[in-house]
Amino acid sequence: MTTLYIRDVSDEVAERLKERAAAEGKSLSAYVAGELAKLAGRPTNDEIVARLRERDRSGGPTTDEILAAVQAGRR
């Protein structure tokens, strides 16, 4: 495992993280490691855009159908 050192964390942020860790019965290190794992598991915006571009949209509504639905919602 790698050890990370994080500098310049404000006292307020550090205190909130400590409180959250205590509320979950974890050490600060374990809590932050878990939060970092969640963050690393999320796709980046570029990955989301790439996935959306790969989707087959041939069965979706047409532009005219979308515009008609928007117009109907404004009435």
PQR file with spaces between the fields and no chain letter, atoms N, CA, C, O and H, PARSE charges and radii, in Angstrom:
ATOM       1  N    MET     1       0.832   -1.183    0.000 -0.4000 1.5000
ATOM       2  CA   MET     1       0.000    0.000    0.000 -0.0000 2.0000
ATOM       3  C    MET     1       0.875    1.244    0.000  0.5500 1.7000
ATOM       4  O    MET     1       2.003    1.231    0.492 -0.5500 1.4000
ATOM       5  N    THR     2       0.347    2.288   -0.546 -0.4000 1.5000
ATOM       6  CA   THR     2       1.040    3.565   -0.603 -0.0000 2.0000
ATOM       7  C    THR     2       0.606    4.441    0.560  0.5500 1.7000
ATOM       8  O    THR     2      -0.550    4.396    0.982 -0.5500 1.4000
ATOM       9  H    THR     2      -0.569    2.299   -0.946  0.4000 1.0000
ATOM      10  N    THR     3       1.512    5.220    1.065 -0.4000 1.5000
ATOM      11  CA   THR     3       1.204    6.192    2.108 -0.0000 2.0000
ATOM      12  C    THR     3       1.107    7.562    1.470  0.5500 1.7000
ATOM      13  O    THR     3       2.002    7.978    0.734 -0.5500 1.4000
ATOM      14  H    THR     3       2.450    5.257    0.722  0.4000 1.0000
ATOM      15  N    LEU     4       0.015    8.265    1.752 -0.4000 1.5000
ATOM      16  CA   LEU     4      -0.176    9.616    1.230 -0.0000 2.0000
ATOM      17  C    LEU     4      -0.091   10.610    2.373  0.5500 1.7000
ATOM      18  O    LEU     4      -0.596   10.365    3.469 -0.5500 1.4000
ATOM      19  H    LEU     4      -0.712    7.927    2.350  0.4000 1.0000
ATOM      20  N    TYR     5       0.549   11.725    2.103 -0.4000 1.5000
ATOM      21  CA   TYR     5       0.576   12.831    3.055 -0.0000 2.0000
ATOM      22  C    TYR     5      -0.136   13.989    2.382  0.5500 1.7000
ATOM      23  O    TYR     5       0.182   14.352    1.249 -0.5500 1.4000
ATOM      24  H    TYR     5       0.959   11.924    1.213  0.4000 1.0000
ATOM      25  N    ILE     6      -1.090   14.560    3.076 -0.4000 1.5000
ATOM      26  CA   ILE     6      -1.861   15.664    2.497 -0.0000 2.0000
ATOM      27  C    ILE     6      -1.547   16.924    3.284  0.5500 1.7000
ATOM      28  O    ILE     6      -1.731   16.979    4.499 -0.5500 1.4000
ATOM      29  H    ILE     6      -1.348   14.265    3.996  0.4000 1.0000
ATOM      30  N    ARG     7      -1.077   17.921    2.581 -0.4000 1.5000
ATOM      31  CA   ARG     7      -0.691   19.179    3.221 -0.0000 2.0000
ATOM      32  C    ARG     7      -1.764   20.234    3.005  0.5500 1.7000
ATOM      33  O    ARG     7      -2.616   20.116    2.125 -0.5500 1.4000
ATOM      34  H    ARG     7      -0.928   17.877    1.594  0.4000 1.0000
ATOM      35  N    ASP     8      -1.697   21.250    3.819 -0.4000 1.5000
ATOM      36  CA   ASP     8      -2.528   22.441    3.686 -0.0000 2.0000
ATOM      37  C    ASP     8      -4.027   22.151    3.780  0.5500 1.7000
ATOM      38  O    ASP     8      -4.828   22.762    3.073 -0.5500 1.4000
ATOM      39  H    ASP     8      -1.005   21.346    4.534  0.4000 1.0000
ATOM      40  N    VAL     9      -4.394   21.227    4.646 -0.4000 1.5000
ATOM      41  CA   VAL     9      -5.806   20.965    4.928 -0.0000 2.0000
ATOM      42  C    VAL     9      -6.204   21.924    6.049  0.5500 1.7000
ATOM      43  O    VAL     9      -5.560   21.971    7.096 -0.5500 1.4000
ATOM      44  H    VAL     9      -3.743   20.731    5.221  0.4000 1.0000
ATOM      45  N    SER    10      -7.269   22.684    5.817 -0.4000 1.5000
ATOM      46  CA   SER    10      -7.673   23.655    6.831 -0.0000 2.0000
ATOM      47  C    SER    10      -8.089   22.940    8.120  0.5500 1.7000
ATOM      48  O    SER    10      -8.496   21.778    8.105 -0.5500 1.4000
ATOM      49  H    SER    10      -7.793   22.645    4.966  0.4000 1.0000
ATOM      50  N    ASP    11      -7.978   23.655    9.210 -0.4000 1.5000
ATOM      51  CA   ASP    11      -8.367   23.088   10.508 -0.0000 2.0000
ATOM      52  C    ASP    11      -9.842   22.690   10.506  0.5500 1.7000
ATOM      53  O    ASP    11     -10.218   21.672   11.087 -0.5500 1.4000
ATOM      54  H    ASP    11      -7.647   24.599    9.222  0.4000 1.0000
ATOM      55  N    GLU    12     -10.674   23.500    9.849 -0.4000 1.5000
ATOM      56  CA   GLU    12     -12.112   23.205    9.795 -0.0000 2.0000
ATOM      57  C    GLU    12     -12.391   21.901    9.055  0.5500 1.7000
ATOM      58  O    GLU    12     -13.203   21.089    9.500 -0.5500 1.4000
ATOM      59  H    GLU    12     -10.369   24.327    9.376  0.4000 1.0000
ATOM      60  N    VAL    13     -11.719   21.706    7.933 -0.4000 1.5000
ATOM      61  CA   VAL    13     -11.914   20.475    7.158 -0.0000 2.0000
ATOM      62  C    VAL    13     -11.416   19.281    7.953  0.5500 1.7000
ATOM      63  O    VAL    13     -12.087   18.251    8.018 -0.5500 1.4000
ATOM      64  H    VAL    13     -11.059   22.365    7.572  0.4000 1.0000
ATOM      65  N    ALA    14     -10.248   19.412    8.554 -0.4000 1.5000
ATOM      66  CA   ALA    14      -9.696   18.305    9.335 -0.0000 2.0000
ATOM      67  C    ALA    14     -10.629   17.945   10.491  0.5500 1.7000
ATOM      68  O    ALA    14     -10.836   16.766   10.778 -0.5500 1.4000
ATOM      69  H    ALA    14      -9.702   20.248    8.500  0.4000 1.0000
ATOM      70  N    GLU    15     -11.181   18.941   11.141 -0.4000 1.5000
ATOM      71  CA   GLU    15     -12.083   18.687   12.268 -0.0000 2.0000
ATOM      72  C    GLU    15     -13.368   17.986   11.809  0.5500 1.7000
ATOM      73  O    GLU    15     -13.848   17.069   12.474 -0.5500 1.4000
ATOM      74  H    GLU    15     -11.012   19.899   10.908  0.4000 1.0000
ATOM      75  N    ARG    16     -13.909   18.412   10.695 -0.4000 1.5000
ATOM      76  CA   ARG    16     -15.122   17.762   10.174 -0.0000 2.0000
ATOM      77  C    ARG    16     -14.854   16.309    9.803  0.5500 1.7000
ATOM      78  O    ARG    16     -15.678   15.431   10.060 -0.5500 1.4000
ATOM      79  H    ARG    16     -13.519   19.158   10.155  0.4000 1.0000
ATOM      80  N    LEU    17     -13.697   16.063    9.196 -0.4000 1.5000
ATOM      81  CA   LEU    17     -13.342   14.690    8.844 -0.0000 2.0000
ATOM      82  C    LEU    17     -13.172   13.829   10.093  0.5500 1.7000
ATOM      83  O    LEU    17     -13.598   12.674   10.120 -0.5500 1.4000
ATOM      84  H    LEU    17     -13.027   16.776    8.987  0.4000 1.0000
ATOM      85  N    LYS    18     -12.548   14.393   11.125 -0.4000 1.5000
ATOM      86  CA   LYS    18     -12.390   13.663   12.383 -0.0000 2.0000
ATOM      87  C    LYS    18     -13.747   13.339   12.997  0.5500 1.7000
ATOM      88  O    LYS    18     -13.954   12.239   13.510 -0.5500 1.4000
ATOM      89  H    LYS    18     -12.202   15.331   11.103  0.4000 1.0000
ATOM      90  N    GLU    19     -14.666   14.293   12.947 -0.4000 1.5000
ATOM      91  CA   GLU    19     -16.007   14.067   13.490 -0.0000 2.0000
ATOM      92  C    GLU    19     -16.733   12.963   12.731  0.5500 1.7000
ATOM      93  O    GLU    19     -17.367   12.097   13.333 -0.5500 1.4000
ATOM      94  H    GLU    19     -14.498   15.186   12.531  0.4000 1.0000
ATOM      95  N    ARG    20     -16.635   13.001   11.422 -0.4000 1.5000
ATOM      96  CA   ARG    20     -17.295   11.972   10.605 -0.0000 2.0000
ATOM      97  C    ARG    20     -16.679   10.597   10.852  0.5500 1.7000
ATOM      98  O    ARG    20     -17.389    9.595   10.933 -0.5500 1.4000
ATOM      99  H    ARG    20     -16.120   13.704   10.932  0.4000 1.0000
ATOM     100  N    ALA    21     -15.374   10.559   10.968 -0.4000 1.5000
ATOM     101  CA   ALA    21     -14.691    9.288   11.250 -0.0000 2.0000
ATOM     102  C    ALA    21     -15.156    8.738   12.589  0.5500 1.7000
ATOM     103  O    ALA    21     -15.463    7.551   12.702 -0.5500 1.4000
ATOM     104  H    ALA    21     -14.796   11.373   10.901  0.4000 1.0000
ATOM     105  N    ALA    22     -15.209    9.593   13.602 -0.4000 1.5000
ATOM     106  CA   ALA    22     -15.649    9.153   14.936 -0.0000 2.0000
ATOM     107  C    ALA    22     -17.093    8.669   14.902  0.5500 1.7000
ATOM     108  O    ALA    22     -17.434    7.688   15.562 -0.5500 1.4000
ATOM     109  H    ALA    22     -14.960   10.557   13.510  0.4000 1.0000
ATOM     110  N    ALA    23     -17.938    9.348   14.142 -0.4000 1.5000
ATOM     111  CA   ALA    23     -19.340    8.954   14.046 -0.0000 2.0000
ATOM     112  C    ALA    23     -19.497    7.560   13.437  0.5500 1.7000
ATOM     113  O    ALA    23     -20.464    6.855   13.726 -0.5500 1.4000
ATOM     114  H    ALA    23     -17.660   10.145   13.605  0.4000 1.0000
ATOM     115  N    GLU    24     -18.552    7.173   12.602 -0.4000 1.5000
ATOM     116  CA   GLU    24     -18.587    5.846   11.982 -0.0000 2.0000
ATOM     117  C    GLU    24     -17.719    4.843   12.737  0.5500 1.7000
ATOM     118  O    GLU    24     -17.588    3.692   12.321 -0.5500 1.4000
ATOM     119  H    GLU    24     -17.766    7.746   12.367  0.4000 1.0000
ATOM     120  N    GLY    25     -17.134    5.278   13.837 -0.4000 1.5000
ATOM     121  CA   GLY    25     -16.295    4.380   14.631 -0.0000 2.0000
ATOM     122  C    GLY    25     -15.003    4.002   13.935  0.5500 1.7000
ATOM     123  O    GLY    25     -14.493    2.896   14.117 -0.5500 1.4000
ATOM     124  H    GLY    25     -17.241    6.213   14.175  0.4000 1.0000
ATOM     125  N    LYS    26     -14.472    4.918   13.139 -0.4000 1.5000
ATOM     126  CA   LYS    26     -13.248    4.651   12.394 -0.0000 2.0000
ATOM     127  C    LYS    26     -12.172    5.650   12.787  0.5500 1.7000
ATOM     128  O    LYS    26     -12.453    6.717   13.334 -0.5500 1.4000
ATOM     129  H    LYS    26     -14.886    5.817   12.991  0.4000 1.0000
ATOM     130  N    SER    27     -10.944    5.280   12.497 -0.4000 1.5000
ATOM     131  CA   SER    27      -9.855    6.241   12.648 -0.0000 2.0000
ATOM     132  C    SER    27      -9.955    7.238   11.498  0.5500 1.7000
ATOM     133  O    SER    27     -10.584    6.964   10.476 -0.5500 1.4000
ATOM     134  H    SER    27     -10.716    4.413   12.054  0.4000 1.0000
ATOM     135  N    LEU    28      -9.336    8.381   11.675 -0.4000 1.5000
ATOM     136  CA   LEU    28      -9.323    9.380   10.604 -0.0000 2.0000
ATOM     137  C    LEU    28      -8.706    8.796    9.339  0.5500 1.7000
ATOM     138  O    LEU    28      -9.208    9.011    8.235 -0.5500 1.4000
ATOM     139  H    LEU    28      -8.824    8.604   12.505  0.4000 1.0000
ATOM     140  N    SER    29      -7.620    8.060    9.509 -0.4000 1.5000
ATOM     141  CA   SER    29      -6.933    7.465    8.365 -0.0000 2.0000
ATOM     142  C    SER    29      -7.835    6.484    7.617  0.5500 1.7000
ATOM     143  O    SER    29      -7.898    6.511    6.387 -0.5500 1.4000
ATOM     144  H    SER    29      -7.213    7.886   10.406  0.4000 1.0000
ATOM     145  N    ALA    30      -8.528    5.625    8.351 -0.4000 1.5000
ATOM     146  CA   ALA    30      -9.414    4.643    7.716 -0.0000 2.0000
ATOM     147  C    ALA    30     -10.578    5.334    7.021  0.5500 1.7000
ATOM     148  O    ALA    30     -10.971    4.943    5.921 -0.5500 1.4000
ATOM     149  H    ALA    30      -8.477    5.604    9.349  0.4000 1.0000
ATOM     150  N    TYR    31     -11.123    6.351    7.657 -0.4000 1.5000
ATOM     151  CA   TYR    31     -12.248    7.074    7.061 -0.0000 2.0000
ATOM     152  C    TYR    31     -11.828    7.752    5.757  0.5500 1.7000
ATOM     153  O    TYR    31     -12.499    7.619    4.733 -0.5500 1.4000
ATOM     154  H    TYR    31     -10.804    6.668    8.550  0.4000 1.0000
ATOM     155  N    VAL    32     -10.707    8.482    5.808 -0.4000 1.5000
ATOM     156  CA   VAL    32     -10.248    9.199    4.613 -0.0000 2.0000
ATOM     157  C    VAL    32      -9.869    8.218    3.506  0.5500 1.7000
ATOM     158  O    VAL    32     -10.132    8.482    2.333 -0.5500 1.4000
ATOM     159  H    VAL    32     -10.163    8.590    6.640  0.4000 1.0000
ATOM     160  N    ALA    33      -9.261    7.097    3.861 -0.4000 1.5000
ATOM     161  CA   ALA    33      -8.914    6.091    2.846 -0.0000 2.0000
ATOM     162  C    ALA    33     -10.178    5.565    2.169  0.5500 1.7000
ATOM     163  O    ALA    33     -10.193    5.365    0.955 -0.5500 1.4000
ATOM     164  H    ALA    33      -9.047    6.883    4.814  0.4000 1.0000
ATOM     165  N    GLY    34     -11.227    5.342    2.942 -0.4000 1.5000
ATOM     166  CA   GLY    34     -12.488    4.889    2.358 -0.0000 2.0000
ATOM     167  C    GLY    34     -13.098    5.923    1.436  0.5500 1.7000
ATOM     168  O    GLY    34     -13.606    5.585    0.367 -0.5500 1.4000
ATOM     169  H    GLY    34     -11.214    5.505    3.928  0.4000 1.0000
ATOM     170  N    GLU    35     -13.053    7.182    1.843 -0.4000 1.5000
ATOM     171  CA   GLU    35     -13.589    8.256    1.002 -0.0000 2.0000
ATOM     172  C    GLU    35     -12.779    8.404   -0.280  0.5500 1.7000
ATOM     173  O    GLU    35     -13.345    8.644   -1.346 -0.5500 1.4000
ATOM     174  H    GLU    35     -12.641    7.457    2.711  0.4000 1.0000
ATOM     175  N    LEU    36     -11.473    8.266   -0.187 -0.4000 1.5000
ATOM     176  CA   LEU    36     -10.630    8.332   -1.385 -0.0000 2.0000
ATOM     177  C    LEU    36     -10.908    7.164   -2.325  0.5500 1.7000
ATOM     178  O    LEU    36     -10.883    7.326   -3.545 -0.5500 1.4000
ATOM     179  H    LEU    36     -11.012    8.072    0.679  0.4000 1.0000
ATOM     180  N    ALA    37     -11.171    5.990   -1.759 -0.4000 1.5000
ATOM     181  CA   ALA    37     -11.499    4.828   -2.592 -0.0000 2.0000
ATOM     182  C    ALA    37     -12.800    5.073   -3.351  0.5500 1.7000
ATOM     183  O    ALA    37     -12.911    4.724   -4.526 -0.5500 1.4000
ATOM     184  H    ALA    37     -11.191    5.859   -0.768  0.4000 1.0000
ATOM     185  N    LYS    38     -13.785    5.673   -2.681 -0.4000 1.5000
ATOM     186  CA   LYS    38     -15.048    6.014   -3.363 -0.0000 2.0000
ATOM     187  C    LYS    38     -14.800    7.008   -4.493  0.5500 1.7000
ATOM     188  O    LYS    38     -15.317    6.854   -5.600 -0.5500 1.4000
ATOM     189  H    LYS    38     -13.695    5.957   -1.726  0.4000 1.0000
ATOM     190  N    LEU    39     -14.006    8.021   -4.196 -0.4000 1.5000
ATOM     191  CA   LEU    39     -13.700    9.048   -5.190 -0.0000 2.0000
ATOM     192  C    LEU    39     -12.978    8.449   -6.393  0.5500 1.7000
ATOM     193  O    LEU    39     -13.295    8.772   -7.538 -0.5500 1.4000
ATOM     194  H    LEU    39     -13.586    8.146   -3.297  0.4000 1.0000
ATOM     195  N    ALA    40     -12.015    7.583   -6.131 -0.4000 1.5000
ATOM     196  CA   ALA    40     -11.256    6.957   -7.221 -0.0000 2.0000
ATOM     197  C    ALA    40     -12.122    6.018   -8.052  0.5500 1.7000
ATOM     198  O    ALA    40     -11.838    5.783   -9.226 -0.5500 1.4000
ATOM     199  H    ALA    40     -11.757    7.321   -5.201  0.4000 1.0000
ATOM     200  N    GLY    41     -13.177    5.483   -7.445 -0.4000 1.5000
ATOM     201  CA   GLY    41     -14.054    4.565   -8.158 -0.0000 2.0000
ATOM     202  C    GLY    41     -15.063    5.246   -9.069  0.5500 1.7000
ATOM     203  O    GLY    41     -15.674    4.604   -9.923 -0.5500 1.4000
ATOM     204  H    GLY    41     -13.408    5.675   -6.491  0.4000 1.0000
ATOM     205  N    ARG    42     -15.233    6.546   -8.884 -0.4000 1.5000
ATOM     206  CA   ARG    42     -16.176    7.284   -9.719 -0.0000 2.0000
ATOM     207  C    ARG    42     -15.554    7.568  -11.078  0.5500 1.7000
ATOM     208  O    ARG    42     -14.359    7.848  -11.168 -0.5500 1.4000
ATOM     209  H    ARG    42     -14.736    7.067   -8.190  0.4000 1.0000
ATOM     210  N    PRO    43     -16.357    7.499  -12.136 -0.5600 1.5000
ATOM     211  CA   PRO    43     -15.810    7.810  -13.459  0.2800 2.0000
ATOM     212  C    PRO    43     -15.532    9.305  -13.596  0.5500 1.7000
ATOM     213  O    PRO    43     -16.198   10.131  -12.971 -0.5500 1.4000
ATOM     214  N    THR    44     -14.556    9.638  -14.407 -0.4000 1.5000
ATOM     215  CA   THR    44     -14.266   11.041  -14.706 -0.0000 2.0000
ATOM     216  C    THR    44     -15.313   11.556  -15.687  0.5500 1.7000
ATOM     217  O    THR    44     -16.050   10.774  -16.288 -0.5500 1.4000
ATOM     218  H    THR    44     -14.015    8.967  -14.915  0.4000 1.0000
ATOM     219  N    ASN    45     -15.371   12.858  -15.844 -0.4000 1.5000
ATOM     220  CA   ASN    45     -16.294   13.436  -16.824 -0.0000 2.0000
ATOM     221  C    ASN    45     -15.978   12.929  -18.223  0.5500 1.7000
ATOM     222  O    ASN    45     -16.896   12.647  -18.994 -0.5500 1.4000
ATOM     223  H    ASN    45     -14.771   13.493  -15.356  0.4000 1.0000
ATOM     224  N    ASP    46     -14.705   12.806  -18.566 -0.4000 1.5000
ATOM     225  CA   ASP    46     -14.328   12.300  -19.889 -0.0000 2.0000
ATOM     226  C    ASP    46     -14.818   10.866  -20.094  0.5500 1.7000
ATOM     227  O    ASP    46     -15.274   10.512  -21.181 -0.5500 1.4000
ATOM     228  H    ASP    46     -13.959   13.035  -17.940  0.4000 1.0000
ATOM     229  N    GLU    47     -14.724   10.039  -19.042 -0.4000 1.5000
ATOM     230  CA   GLU    47     -15.204    8.659  -19.145 -0.0000 2.0000
ATOM     231  C    GLU    47     -16.723    8.618  -19.327  0.5500 1.7000
ATOM     232  O    GLU    47     -17.236    7.796  -20.087 -0.5500 1.4000
ATOM     233  H    GLU    47     -14.353   10.327  -18.159  0.4000 1.0000
ATOM     234  N    ILE    48     -17.431    9.493  -18.642 -0.4000 1.5000
ATOM     235  CA   ILE    48     -18.895    9.544  -18.792 -0.0000 2.0000
ATOM     236  C    ILE    48     -19.265    9.963  -20.203  0.5500 1.7000
ATOM     237  O    ILE    48     -20.150    9.369  -20.819 -0.5500 1.4000
ATOM     238  H    ILE    48     -17.015   10.161  -18.026  0.4000 1.0000
ATOM     239  N    VAL    49     -18.593   10.980  -20.715 -0.4000 1.5000
ATOM     240  CA   VAL    49     -18.868   11.441  -22.079 -0.0000 2.0000
ATOM     241  C    VAL    49     -18.588   10.324  -23.081  0.5500 1.7000
ATOM     242  O    VAL    49     -19.368   10.118  -24.011 -0.5500 1.4000
ATOM     243  H    VAL    49     -17.874   11.463  -20.214  0.4000 1.0000
ATOM     244  N    ALA    50     -17.488    9.604  -22.900 -0.4000 1.5000
ATOM     245  CA   ALA    50     -17.152    8.505  -23.814 -0.0000 2.0000
ATOM     246  C    ALA    50     -18.227    7.421  -23.778  0.5500 1.7000
ATOM     247  O    ALA    50     -18.614    6.893  -24.820 -0.5500 1.4000
ATOM     248  H    ALA    50     -16.855    9.772  -22.144  0.4000 1.0000
ATOM     249  N    ARG    51     -18.710    7.089  -22.581 -0.4000 1.5000
ATOM     250  CA   ARG    51     -19.773    6.082  -22.467 -0.0000 2.0000
ATOM     251  C    ARG    51     -21.040    6.544  -23.171  0.5500 1.7000
ATOM     252  O    ARG    51     -21.691    5.764  -23.866 -0.5500 1.4000
ATOM     253  H    ARG    51     -18.396    7.518  -21.733  0.4000 1.0000
ATOM     254  N    LEU    52     -21.385    7.804  -22.991 -0.4000 1.5000
ATOM     255  CA   LEU    52     -22.603    8.329  -23.621 -0.0000 2.0000
ATOM     256  C    LEU    52     -22.484    8.318  -25.140  0.5500 1.7000
ATOM     257  O    LEU    52     -23.459    8.049  -25.842 -0.5500 1.4000
ATOM     258  H    LEU    52     -20.857    8.438  -22.426  0.4000 1.0000
ATOM     259  N    ARG    53     -21.296    8.609  -25.642 -0.4000 1.5000
ATOM     260  CA   ARG    53     -21.101    8.611  -27.095 -0.0000 2.0000
ATOM     261  C    ARG    53     -21.188    7.204  -27.684  0.5500 1.7000
ATOM     262  O    ARG    53     -21.530    7.036  -28.854 -0.5500 1.4000
ATOM     263  H    ARG    53     -20.504    8.827  -25.072  0.4000 1.0000
ATOM     264  N    GLU    54     -20.878    6.196  -26.871 -0.4000 1.5000
ATOM     265  CA   GLU    54     -20.906    4.818  -27.346 -0.0000 2.0000
ATOM     266  C    GLU    54     -22.315    4.225  -27.361  0.5500 1.7000
ATOM     267  O    GLU    54     -22.543    3.193  -27.992 -0.5500 1.4000
ATOM     268  H    GLU    54     -20.599    6.332  -25.921  0.4000 1.0000
ATOM     269  N    ARG    55     -23.249    4.860  -26.683 -0.4000 1.5000
ATOM     270  CA   ARG    55     -24.604    4.304  -26.586 -0.0000 2.0000
ATOM     271  C    ARG    55     -25.340    4.364  -27.917  0.5500 1.7000
ATOM     272  O    ARG    55     -25.182    5.304  -28.697 -0.5500 1.4000
ATOM     273  H    ARG    55     -23.064    5.699  -26.171  0.4000 1.0000
ATOM     274  N    ASP    56     -26.141    3.342  -28.153 -0.4000 1.5000
ATOM     275  CA   ASP    56     -27.003    3.307  -29.328 -0.0000 2.0000
ATOM     276  C    ASP    56     -28.262    4.112  -29.016  0.5500 1.7000
ATOM     277  O    ASP    56     -29.048    3.750  -28.140 -0.5500 1.4000
ATOM     278  H    ASP    56     -26.269    2.579  -27.520  0.4000 1.0000
ATOM     279  N    ARG    57     -28.433    5.190  -29.738 -0.4000 1.5000
ATOM     280  CA   ARG    57     -29.576    6.067  -29.492 -0.0000 2.0000
ATOM     281  C    ARG    57     -30.612    5.987  -30.603  0.5500 1.7000
ATOM     282  O    ARG    57     -31.491    6.843  -30.701 -0.5500 1.4000
ATOM     283  H    ARG    57     -27.795    5.484  -30.449  0.4000 1.0000
ATOM     284  N    SER    58     -30.511    4.981  -31.423 -0.4000 1.5000
ATOM     285  CA   SER    58     -31.417    4.880  -32.566 -0.0000 2.0000
ATOM     286  C    SER    58     -32.868    4.666  -32.149  0.5500 1.7000
ATOM     287  O    SER    58     -33.780    4.981  -32.914 -0.5500 1.4000
ATOM     288  H    SER    58     -29.796    4.286  -31.344  0.4000 1.0000
ATOM     289  N    GLY    59     -33.095    4.136  -30.946 -0.4000 1.5000
ATOM     290  CA   GLY    59     -34.466    3.899  -30.502 -0.0000 2.0000
ATOM     291  C    GLY    59     -35.053    5.033  -29.694  0.5500 1.7000
ATOM     292  O    GLY    59     -36.175    4.928  -29.200 -0.5500 1.4000
ATOM     293  H    GLY    59     -32.355    3.880  -30.325  0.4000 1.0000
ATOM     294  N    GLY    60     -34.309    6.115  -29.553 -0.4000 1.5000
ATOM     295  CA   GLY    60     -34.768    7.241  -28.741 -0.0000 2.0000
ATOM     296  C    GLY    60     -35.697    8.158  -29.515  0.5500 1.7000
ATOM     297  O    GLY    60     -35.940    7.950  -30.704 -0.5500 1.4000
ATOM     298  H    GLY    60     -33.398    6.200  -29.955  0.4000 1.0000
ATOM     299  N    PRO    61     -36.218    9.176  -28.834 -0.5600 1.5000
ATOM     300  CA   PRO    61     -37.126   10.120  -29.494  0.2800 2.0000
ATOM     301  C    PRO    61     -36.382   10.994  -30.494  0.5500 1.7000
ATOM     302  O    PRO    61     -35.178   11.218  -30.370 -0.5500 1.4000
ATOM     303  N    THR    62     -37.106   11.474  -31.467 -0.4000 1.5000
ATOM     304  CA   THR    62     -36.530   12.378  -32.460 -0.0000 2.0000
ATOM     305  C    THR    62     -36.495   13.789  -31.872  0.5500 1.7000
ATOM     306  O    THR    62     -37.098   14.067  -30.835 -0.5500 1.4000
ATOM     307  H    THR    62     -38.085   11.292  -31.568  0.4000 1.0000
ATOM     308  N    THR    63     -35.785   14.654  -32.554 -0.4000 1.5000
ATOM     309  CA   THR    63     -35.723   16.052  -32.120 -0.0000 2.0000
ATOM     310  C    THR    63     -37.120   16.666  -32.128  0.5500 1.7000
ATOM     311  O    THR    63     -37.478   17.401  -31.208 -0.5500 1.4000
ATOM     312  H    THR    63     -35.295   14.428  -33.396  0.4000 1.0000
ATOM     313  N    ASP    64     -37.907   16.372  -33.157 -0.4000 1.5000
ATOM     314  CA   ASP    64     -39.267   16.916  -33.240 -0.0000 2.0000
ATOM     315  C    ASP    64     -40.138   16.422  -32.085  0.5500 1.7000
ATOM     316  O    ASP    64     -40.946   17.184  -31.555 -0.5500 1.4000
ATOM     317  H    ASP    64     -37.616   15.775  -33.905  0.4000 1.0000
ATOM     318  N    GLU    65     -39.986   15.163  -31.692 -0.4000 1.5000
ATOM     319  CA   GLU    65     -40.755   14.633  -30.569 -0.0000 2.0000
ATOM     320  C    GLU    65     -40.358   15.318  -29.250  0.5500 1.7000
ATOM     321  O    GLU    65     -41.208   15.607  -28.408 -0.5500 1.4000
ATOM     322  H    GLU    65     -39.329   14.544  -32.122  0.4000 1.0000
ATOM     323  N    ILE    66     -39.085   15.563  -29.095 -0.4000 1.5000
ATOM     324  CA   ILE    66     -38.617   16.244  -27.880 -0.0000 2.0000
ATOM     325  C    ILE    66     -39.164   17.663  -27.829  0.5500 1.7000
ATOM     326  O    ILE    66     -39.667   18.108  -26.797 -0.5500 1.4000
ATOM     327  H    ILE    66     -38.395   15.328  -29.779  0.4000 1.0000
ATOM     328  N    LEU    67     -39.063   18.371  -28.953 -0.4000 1.5000
ATOM     329  CA   LEU    67     -39.576   19.740  -28.995 -0.0000 2.0000
ATOM     330  C    LEU    67     -41.079   19.785  -28.750  0.5500 1.7000
ATOM     331  O    LEU    67     -41.566   20.689  -28.070 -0.5500 1.4000
ATOM     332  H    LEU    67     -38.655   18.010  -29.792  0.4000 1.0000
ATOM     333  N    ALA    68     -41.805   18.839  -29.283 -0.4000 1.5000
ATOM     334  CA   ALA    68     -43.252   18.785  -29.069 -0.0000 2.0000
ATOM     335  C    ALA    68     -43.565   18.547  -27.593  0.5500 1.7000
ATOM     336  O    ALA    68     -44.496   19.144  -27.054 -0.5500 1.4000
ATOM     337  H    ALA    68     -41.410   18.105  -29.835  0.4000 1.0000
ATOM     338  N    ALA    69     -42.810   17.697  -26.952 -0.4000 1.5000
ATOM     339  CA   ALA    69     -43.030   17.418  -25.525 -0.0000 2.0000
ATOM     340  C    ALA    69     -42.724   18.661  -24.683  0.5500 1.7000
ATOM     341  O    ALA    69     -43.431   18.955  -23.720 -0.5500 1.4000
ATOM     342  H    ALA    69     -42.053   17.212  -27.390  0.4000 1.0000
ATOM     343  N    VAL    70     -41.681   19.376  -25.050 -0.4000 1.5000
ATOM     344  CA   VAL    70     -41.340   20.609  -24.332 -0.0000 2.0000
ATOM     345  C    VAL    70     -42.446   21.645  -24.512  0.5500 1.7000
ATOM     346  O    VAL    70     -42.873   22.292  -23.555 -0.5500 1.4000
ATOM     347  H    VAL    70     -41.107   19.137  -25.833  0.4000 1.0000
ATOM     348  N    GLN    71     -42.894   21.788  -25.738 -0.4000 1.5000
ATOM     349  CA   GLN    71     -43.989   22.741  -26.020 -0.0000 2.0000
ATOM     350  C    GLN    71     -45.257   22.367  -25.247  0.5500 1.7000
ATOM     351  O    GLN    71     -45.933   23.239  -24.702 -0.5500 1.4000
ATOM     352  H    GLN    71     -42.547   21.263  -26.515  0.4000 1.0000
ATOM     353  N    ALA    72     -45.579   21.073  -25.200 -0.4000 1.5000
ATOM     354  CA   ALA    72     -46.761   20.613  -24.479 -0.0000 2.0000
ATOM     355  C    ALA    72     -46.640   20.884  -22.983  0.5500 1.7000
ATOM     356  O    ALA    72     -47.634   21.177  -22.319 -0.5500 1.4000
ATOM     357  H    ALA    72     -45.031   20.364  -25.643  0.4000 1.0000
ATOM     358  N    GLY    73     -45.431   20.788  -22.458 -0.4000 1.5000
ATOM     359  CA   GLY    73     -45.216   21.027  -21.034 -0.0000 2.0000
ATOM     360  C    GLY    73     -45.329   22.492  -20.668  0.5500 1.7000
ATOM     361  O    GLY    73     -45.529   22.819  -19.498 -0.5500 1.4000
ATOM     362  H    GLY    73     -44.623   20.550  -22.998  0.4000 1.0000
ATOM     363  N    ARG    74     -45.205   23.371  -21.631 -0.4000 1.5000
ATOM     364  CA   ARG    74     -45.298   24.811  -21.367 -0.0000 2.0000
ATOM     365  C    ARG    74     -46.725   25.344  -21.420  0.5500 1.7000
ATOM     366  O    ARG    74     -46.985   26.496  -21.075 -0.5500 1.4000
ATOM     367  H    ARG    74     -45.042   23.105  -22.581  0.4000 1.0000
ATOM     368  N    ARG    75     -47.623   24.505  -21.849 -0.4000 1.5000
ATOM     369  CA   ARG    75     -49.026   24.973  -21.975 -0.0000 2.0000
ATOM     370  C    ARG    75     -49.746   24.917  -20.678  0.5500 1.7000
ATOM     371  O    ARG    75     -50.922   25.272  -20.608 -0.5500 1.4000
ATOM     372  H    ARG    75     -47.412   23.569  -22.129  0.4000 1.0000
